[in-house]
Every structure is written in C-alpha cells, then in structure tokens.
Amino acid sequence: MAHRLALVLVDAANPFQQLLRQDAEAAARKAGVALETTFTGESFTNHLAALRRLVSDPSTRPDAFVVMAVRDQGLEKVVHEAAAAGVHWFLVNAVEDDFEPIRREFPAVTVSTFCPDELETGRIQGHQMHALAGRGRRVLYLEGNPRSLTSRQRAAGMREATAGSGIEVVFAAHDWDPAQAAQTVREWLRLSVAGRRPFDLVTGQNDAIAEAAREVLVAAAREPGREDLARVPVTGCDGAPEGGLKAVREGRLTATVVLPRCAGPAVEAAARLLSRGQRPSRVIALRPESFPTLEELRPSA
C-alpha cells in the first residue's frame, strides 16, 4: 500500500499556492506516494479544525503532513496530536512555535521545515532598491502583516541590505491586502506637491500588493501634469509564472523576487523518510532569486 501524504494549503485562488500544489503532486507521482490536497481558507480556526479532522479519523489520517500554516504561532497542540498518532510533519513556511519538546517526546516522528530564506528575500529587495533608486531617493515599502514572521524577516533583510545606503524607506503595513496598499498609494499621491514624485520607487512584500500600487500610479498618471507617475518603478515578491514573472515580462512590474517552491522538496523528503527512513534536517531554508538579475536592473529616470 502506498504511503499517504496530506498537503494542507490556505488559499485556492492564490497562484503561488496553486504552484505549490502542482509541485507537490508532481513530486508525489515521481515518488510513488498518494497525496491529497486540502485548502482550508484564511481562518486559523478552520485551519486547525481541518488538520484535526485528518488526524482524528483513521480513514483519513496520513503518514505525513505537508502544511502551509495560516499563522506563525499556535500549532503546537495539533502537531503534538499528529505526533502522538505517529504522523510526521513538514512545514513549508517558517513558524515561531517551539517543536523541540514534541521531538523529544516522540523521537520516532519527524517535525521539519522547508521554507524560503526570507531574510535573503528581504536582502534581495534591498539590493533591488540600490539598483533602481539609490542614495537620496525615497522608497515606499508596502509590508504584509508586521506581526507575520515572513513579513518581519523580509523587512529585516531589507533593512540590513539598505543600512547606510542613503535610501529613505517609508514603511506602510497592509495585512497582505492589495486594496489597503492601493489606498496608501492614493493617500501619498493626494498629499504630494504638484509636479513632484512623492517617492521614487515602490516595493511590495508580495506581487499582489505591488500590482495594486502600480494600478494606482498608472491611473494617477492620466491626470494632467502627473504623467511622470507612470514611470515610477514598482517591485514585488513571489514570482509565480502567471503572477509576478508575467507582470515583469509585460512591464507592469520592474522586478520581483522569485521564491523557491518548497512543497515539492518537502514531499520528496517525506517520501524518502517513509520509504527509506532518511530523516531530513529540522530546518531547510531554500534560496530565492531576483528577477531580472540584479546586474540587469538600472536606475529609473
């Protein structure tokens, strides 16, 4: 009987998460394991309930979970329940929970994380700011949720890369909501002096936020005397082929950061564990890349 894996994701409408599903399914087929995918939605309560249903019912209980967590904290109890049932756990985003007590209590069970190196993601965004803006320029930095570990790590990496650069970075948080990001850009434009750019670059912590900002700039540039706004570069992050990569190729975004897709490697590791007993490291951080390369980026006019 083939080993069974459960892939648990959040948002079925998110292009990047659909790529995670596709990669996981391809890895499962190659490894000869059965994979069932569940999208739980953004509610953390529903997320935990879906995981518990899979753990509690022997007919649906997998041999291993591959999970994108809705939140960065609060998973210890359900991971403990899974480990008590002998189910291995592979996360595809970093969380702040301490799983060491669970590992000690259930040494035969693996709890491992495959995730993008989000500090490096932020560093790349900072290097893109250097290439596109430079000293004395102002960057509007559109964050996700500053309570999110992902958002905080990206911001920390960006700060590291821009320290001492002379770039002025203005932070605005939006809980990953493109509509809120768009409203922030509108407010900056409303308060700006006629004929002057309020910022020289916009950087979003994901591509959806960045594209929302770009749409506002393009709309504002149709007003007399504001044509220059259409030339403000906008960068994002995620780099899905039909998302950020396509937006860069079509000229809507100037650059993005292509995140590694961690679900496929996590499924491969789970299959090796189940078939050969090969245990992965506790944390595997995969490297993102700039698109275009940093060498290809040039300052805006």
C-alpha positions as CSV (number, residue, x, y, z in Angstrom):
1,M,0.0,0.0,0.0
2,A,1.4,3.4,-1.0
3,H,2.3,5.8,1.7
4,R,-0.3,8.7,2.2
5,L,0.5,12.4,2.4
6,A,-1.8,15.2,3.2
7,L,-0.9,18.6,1.6
8,V,-2.7,21.4,3.6
9,L,-2.7,24.9,2.0
10,V,-4.6,28.1,2.6
11,D,-5.9,29.9,-0.5
12,A,-7.1,28.1,-3.6
13,A,-7.2,31.4,-5.5
14,N,-3.6,32.2,-4.8
15,P,-1.4,31.5,-7.9
16,F,1.7,30.7,-5.8
17,Q,-0.1,28.2,-3.6
18,Q,-1.5,26.5,-6.7
19,L,2.1,26.2,-7.9
20,L,2.9,24.6,-4.5
21,R,0.1,22.1,-5.1
22,Q,1.3,21.3,-8.6
23,D,4.9,20.8,-7.5
24,A,3.8,18.6,-4.6
25,E,1.6,16.5,-6.9
26,A,4.4,16.0,-9.4
27,A,6.8,15.0,-6.6
28,A,4.3,12.6,-5.1
29,R,3.8,10.9,-8.5
30,K,7.5,10.6,-9.0
31,A,8.0,9.1,-5.5
32,G,5.0,6.8,-5.8
33,V,3.1,8.2,-2.8
34,A,-0.5,9.1,-2.5
35,L,-1.2,12.8,-2.0
36,E,-4.5,14.5,-1.0
37,T,-4.7,18.3,-1.0
38,T,-6.9,20.5,1.2
39,F,-7.3,24.2,1.1
40,T,-8.6,25.5,4.5
41,G,-9.1,29.2,3.8
42,E,-7.6,32.1,5.9
43,S,-9.4,31.3,9.1
44,F,-6.9,29.9,11.7
45,T,-9.8,28.2,13.5
46,N,-10.9,26.4,10.3
47,H,-7.2,25.6,9.5
48,L,-6.7,23.8,12.8
49,A,-10.1,22.1,12.6
50,A,-9.2,20.7,9.1
51,L,-5.9,19.4,10.5
52,R,-7.5,17.8,13.5
53,R,-10.2,16.1,11.4
54,L,-7.4,14.5,9.3
55,V,-5.5,13.4,12.4
56,S,-8.5,12.0,14.4
57,D,-10.1,9.9,11.7
58,P,-8.1,6.7,11.0
59,S,-9.6,6.5,7.5
60,T,-8.2,9.9,6.5
61,R,-5.1,10.0,8.7
62,P,-2.0,10.4,6.5
63,D,1.5,9.1,7.2
64,A,2.8,12.7,6.9
65,F,1.5,16.2,6.7
66,V,2.9,18.9,4.3
67,V,1.5,22.1,5.7
68,M,1.5,25.8,4.9
69,A,0.4,27.4,8.2
70,V,-2.1,30.2,8.3
71,R,-0.3,31.7,11.3
72,D,3.2,31.7,12.6
73,Q,2.2,30.6,16.1
74,G,-0.3,28.3,17.7
75,L,0.4,24.9,16.0
76,E,2.0,23.1,18.9
77,K,-1.2,21.3,20.1
78,V,-2.2,20.0,16.7
79,V,1.4,19.0,15.9
80,H,1.5,17.2,19.2
81,E,-1.7,15.4,18.4
82,A,-0.3,14.3,15.0
83,A,3.0,13.1,16.5
84,A,1.1,11.1,19.2
85,A,-0.7,9.4,16.3
86,G,2.7,8.7,14.6
87,V,2.2,11.3,11.8
88,H,5.3,13.2,10.6
89,W,5.0,16.9,10.0
90,F,6.6,19.0,7.2
91,L,6.0,22.8,7.2
92,V,6.5,24.8,4.0
93,N,6.7,28.2,5.8
94,A,8.6,29.2,8.9
95,V,6.8,29.4,12.2
96,E,7.8,30.6,15.7
97,D,6.4,27.6,17.6
98,D,9.0,25.5,19.6
99,F,8.7,21.9,18.5
100,E,11.7,20.6,20.4
101,P,9.5,19.2,23.3
102,I,7.4,17.3,20.7
103,R,10.6,15.9,19.1
104,R,11.9,14.8,22.5
105,E,8.6,13.2,23.4
106,F,8.2,11.4,20.1
107,P,11.7,10.7,18.8
108,A,10.4,8.5,16.0
109,V,8.4,11.3,14.5
110,T,9.9,13.9,12.2
111,V,8.9,17.6,12.5
112,S,10.8,19.6,9.8
113,T,10.5,22.9,8.0
114,F,11.2,23.5,4.3
115,C,10.9,27.3,3.7
116,P,12.2,30.2,1.7
117,D,15.1,32.1,3.2
118,E,13.0,35.1,4.0
119,L,15.9,37.2,5.3
120,E,17.6,36.7,2.0
121,T,14.3,37.6,0.2
122,G,14.4,40.9,2.1
123,R,18.1,41.4,1.2
124,I,17.3,40.9,-2.4
125,Q,14.6,43.5,-2.2
126,G,17.1,45.9,-0.6
127,H,19.6,45.3,-3.4
128,Q,16.9,46.0,-5.9
129,M,16.3,49.3,-4.2
130,H,20.0,50.1,-4.6
131,A,19.9,49.3,-8.3
132,L,16.7,51.1,-9.1
133,A,16.7,54.1,-6.7
134,G,20.0,54.7,-4.9
135,R,21.2,57.3,-2.5
136,G,18.9,60.2,-1.7
137,R,15.8,58.5,-3.1
138,R,12.7,57.7,-1.2
139,V,11.1,54.2,-1.4
140,L,7.6,53.4,-0.3
141,Y,7.8,49.9,1.2
142,L,4.4,48.1,1.3
143,E,4.6,45.4,4.0
144,G,2.3,42.5,4.6
145,N,1.3,42.0,8.2
146,P,4.1,43.2,10.6
147,R,3.0,40.5,13.1
148,S,3.8,37.9,10.4
149,L,7.2,36.2,10.8
150,T,7.6,36.2,7.0
151,S,6.9,40.0,6.8
152,R,9.2,40.8,9.7
153,Q,12.1,38.7,8.2
154,R,11.7,40.3,4.8
155,A,11.8,43.7,6.4
156,A,14.8,42.8,8.5
157,G,16.7,41.6,5.4
158,M,15.8,44.7,3.5
159,R,17.0,46.9,6.4
160,E,20.3,45.0,6.5
161,A,20.8,45.5,2.8
162,T,20.0,49.2,2.8
163,A,21.8,50.2,6.0
164,G,24.0,53.3,5.3
165,S,22.8,53.5,1.7
166,G,21.2,56.9,1.9
167,I,17.9,55.4,0.7
168,E,14.9,56.7,2.7
169,V,12.5,53.8,3.2
170,V,8.9,54.6,4.3
171,F,7.0,51.7,5.8
172,A,3.3,51.0,5.4
173,A,1.6,47.8,6.6
174,H,-1.4,46.3,4.9
175,D,-2.0,42.8,6.2
176,W,-1.2,41.4,2.7
177,D,-4.3,43.3,1.4
178,P,-3.8,44.8,-2.1
179,A,-6.8,47.2,-1.5
180,Q,-5.2,48.7,1.6
181,A,-1.9,49.0,-0.3
182,A,-3.6,50.8,-3.1
183,Q,-5.3,53.2,-0.7
184,T,-1.9,54.0,0.9
185,V,-0.5,55.0,-2.5
186,R,-3.6,57.1,-3.2
187,E,-3.1,59.0,0.1
188,W,0.6,59.7,-0.7
189,L,-0.4,61.0,-4.1
190,R,-3.1,63.2,-2.7
191,L,-0.7,64.8,-0.2
192,S,2.2,65.2,-2.7
193,V,3.2,68.5,-4.2
194,A,2.0,69.1,-7.7
195,G,4.6,68.1,-10.3
196,R,6.8,66.2,-7.8
197,R,7.0,62.4,-7.2
198,P,6.2,61.5,-3.5
199,F,8.5,58.5,-3.9
200,D,11.0,57.2,-6.4
201,L,10.3,53.5,-6.1
202,V,7.5,51.3,-4.6
203,T,8.4,47.9,-3.2
204,G,5.7,45.4,-2.2
205,Q,6.3,42.4,0.0
206,N,4.3,40.4,-2.5
207,D,3.4,40.8,-6.1
208,A,-0.3,41.3,-5.5
209,I,0.4,44.4,-3.3
210,A,2.9,45.6,-5.9
211,E,0.5,45.3,-8.8
212,A,-2.2,47.1,-6.8
213,A,0.2,50.0,-6.3
214,R,1.1,50.0,-9.9
215,E,-2.5,50.3,-11.0
216,V,-2.9,53.4,-8.8
217,L,0.2,55.0,-10.3
218,V,-0.9,54.4,-13.8
219,A,-4.4,55.8,-13.1
220,A,-3.0,58.9,-11.5
221,A,-0.6,59.4,-14.4
222,R,-3.6,60.1,-16.7
223,E,-4.1,63.4,-14.9
224,P,-2.6,66.5,-16.5
225,G,0.9,67.2,-15.2
226,R,1.3,63.8,-13.5
227,E,2.5,61.7,-16.4
228,D,5.7,61.1,-14.6
229,L,4.0,58.8,-12.1
230,A,3.7,56.1,-14.7
231,R,7.5,55.8,-14.8
232,V,7.9,55.1,-11.0
233,P,9.3,51.6,-10.8
234,V,7.4,49.0,-8.8
235,T,8.8,45.8,-7.5
236,G,7.2,42.8,-5.8
237,C,7.9,39.3,-4.4
238,D,6.7,35.7,-5.1
239,G,7.5,35.4,-8.7
240,A,4.8,32.9,-9.8
241,P,5.0,32.3,-13.6
242,E,1.5,33.7,-14.2
243,G,1.9,36.3,-11.5
244,G,5.0,38.3,-10.8
245,L,7.1,36.9,-13.5
246,K,4.4,37.6,-16.1
247,A,3.9,41.1,-14.7
248,V,7.7,41.8,-15.1
249,R,7.8,40.5,-18.6
250,E,4.8,42.6,-19.6
251,G,6.3,45.7,-18.0
252,R,3.7,46.2,-15.1
253,L,6.4,45.4,-12.5
254,T,10.1,46.3,-12.8
255,A,11.3,43.4,-10.8
256,T,10.2,40.7,-8.4
257,V,11.8,38.1,-6.1
258,V,11.2,34.5,-7.2
259,L,10.6,32.4,-4.1
260,P,11.6,28.8,-4.0
261,R,8.6,26.5,-4.1
262,C,9.1,24.3,-1.0
263,A,6.2,21.9,-1.2
264,G,7.9,19.6,-3.8
265,P,11.1,19.3,-1.8
266,A,9.1,18.6,1.3
267,V,7.1,15.8,-0.4
268,E,10.3,14.3,-1.7
269,A,11.8,14.4,1.8
270,A,8.6,12.9,3.3
271,A,8.8,10.1,0.7
272,R,12.4,9.3,1.5
273,L,11.6,9.3,5.2
274,L,8.7,6.9,4.8
275,S,10.4,4.6,2.3
276,R,14.0,4.6,3.5
277,G,13.9,6.1,6.9
278,Q,16.1,9.0,5.7
279,R,15.4,11.9,8.1
280,P,15.8,15.5,6.9
281,S,17.3,18.4,8.8
282,R,15.0,20.2,11.1
283,V,15.1,23.4,9.0
284,I,15.9,23.6,5.3
285,A,16.0,27.2,4.0
286,L,15.8,27.5,0.2
287,R,17.3,30.4,-1.6
288,P,15.2,33.0,-3.6
289,E,16.4,34.8,-6.7
290,S,16.0,38.3,-8.2
291,F,14.1,38.6,-11.5
292,P,15.6,40.2,-13.5
293,T,19.0,39.6,-12.1
294,L,20.4,42.5,-10.0
295,E,23.0,43.1,-12.8
296,E,20.2,43.7,-15.3
297,L,18.5,46.4,-13.2
298,R,19.1,50.1,-13.9
299,P,18.1,53.3,-12.1
300,S,14.9,54.9,-13.1
301,A,15.0,58.3,-14.9
